[in-house]
Amino acid sequence: MNDVYEYQRRFWQELVQLRIHIYYLQRYHVAQERYETHLNMFLAITSNGSIVTWAIWGEWPMVWAAIIGLSQLLNAIRPYLPYKRRMRAIAALNRELEDLALYAEHKWYAVSEGRLTDEQIHEETIELKRKKSKAEDIHLGSSPLPRNDDFLQEAERQAQTYFHMNYAVGGA
């Protein structure tokens, strides 16, 4: 037999996991933007600055040639790097998960007040999982994000703060 509040706890856990997932994706998106920005800055500096520097100083020609060669190589493989594609996918997925989280928070009232049966709560929980999985499949497909434990820890802290501020549970 299940505890009287078991289905409520499961729904709550799914809501918490959804919020953690959102913060994780936000952090991942920031990191991808940073990689893209650094790559763009490197390419801009090396493609313009190295030629000028090489022409002016003429010292260390092999170093300048290597830098220019590296920038040309990066420019050639750039379309195959995952950063831009990941940024678009993460942004779209995050928007969808935010909507899903708001829906779940809206449903939480009925769940927490005991207005739904265990079966109804179970169905709502499964529906949240199904929609989250479908959104991930649509936006990430067969290219899941590499796991980053630092991002996950930060997302868990942010979610804890969120639920403390909005539901007076957890620590701040």
ZIPE-V83095 format. One record per residue. N is the residue number from 1. RES is the residue in one small letter. PHI is phi in whole degrees, -180 to 180 (* if undefined). Layout:
N;RES;PHI, N;RES;PHI
This chain:
1;m;*, 2;n;-89, 3;d;-60, 4;v;-56, 5;y;-101, 6;e;-58, 7;y;-71, 8;q;-65, 9;r;-61, 10;r;-64, 11;f;-62, 12;w;-58, 13;q;-61, 14;e;-65, 15;l;-63, 16;v;-63, 17;q;-62, 18;l;-64, 19;r;-66, 20;i;-61, 21;h;-60, 22;i;-63, 23;y;-66, 24;y;-61, 25;l;-64, 26;q;-61, 27;r;-65, 28;y;-63, 29;h;-62, 30;v;-60, 31;a;-64, 32;q;-65, 33;e;-62, 34;r;-63, 35;y;-59, 36;e;-62, 37;t;-63, 38;h;-63, 39;l;-63, 40;n;-62, 41;m;-65, 42;f;-60, 43;l;-64, 44;a;-64, 45;i;-66, 46;t;-71, 47;s;-72, 48;n;-100, 49;g;-72, 50;s;-66, 51;i;-64, 52;v;-65, 53;t;-62, 54;w;-62, 55;a;-66, 56;i;-76, 57;w;-91, 58;g;63, 59;e;-89, 60;w;51, 61;p;-60, 62;m;-69, 63;v;-65, 64;w;-65, 65;a;-65, 66;a;-66, 67;i;-63, 68;i;-64, 69;g;-62, 70;l;-63, 71;s;-66, 72;q;-66, 73;l;-63, 74;l;-61, 75;n;-64, 76;a;-71, 77;i;-91, 78;r;-51, 79;p;-62, 80;y;-95, 81;l;-75, 82;p;-83, 83;y;-60, 84;k;-63, 85;r;-63, 86;r;-63, 87;m;-60, 88;r;-64, 89;a;-64, 90;i;-65, 91;a;-62, 92;a;-66, 93;l;-64, 94;n;-64, 95;r;-61, 96;e;-67, 97;l;-69, 98;e;-61, 99;d;-61, 100;l;-65, 101;a;-66, 102;l;-64, 103;y;-60, 104;a;-65, 105;e;-65, 106;h;-62, 107;k;-69, 108;w;-57, 109;y;-57, 110;a;-63, 111;v;-65, 112;s;-70, 113;e;-86, 114;g;74, 115;r;-84, 116;l;-116, 117;t;-76, 118;d;-57, 119;e;-63, 120;q;-66, 121;i;-64, 122;h;-59, 123;e;-62, 124;e;-63, 125;t;-63, 126;i;-63, 127;e;-63, 128;l;-61, 129;k;-61, 130;r;-64, 131;k;-65, 132;k;-64, 133;s;-63, 134;k;-64, 135;a;-63, 136;e;-63, 137;d;-64, 138;i;-64, 139;h;-90, 140;l;-105, 141;g;56, 142;s;-91, 143;s;-119, 144;p;-65, 145;l;-74, 146;p;-62, 147;r;-69, 148;n;-131, 149;d;-65, 150;d;-65, 151;f;-63, 152;l;-65, 153;q;-62, 154;e;-65, 155;a;-62, 156;e;-64, 157;r;-64, 158;q;-63, 159;a;-65, 160;q;-60, 161;t;-63, 162;y;-57, 163;f;-72, 164;h;-66, 165;m;-71, 166;n;-101, 167;y;-132, 168;a;54, 169;v;-126, 170;g;76, 171;g;-91, 172;a;-96
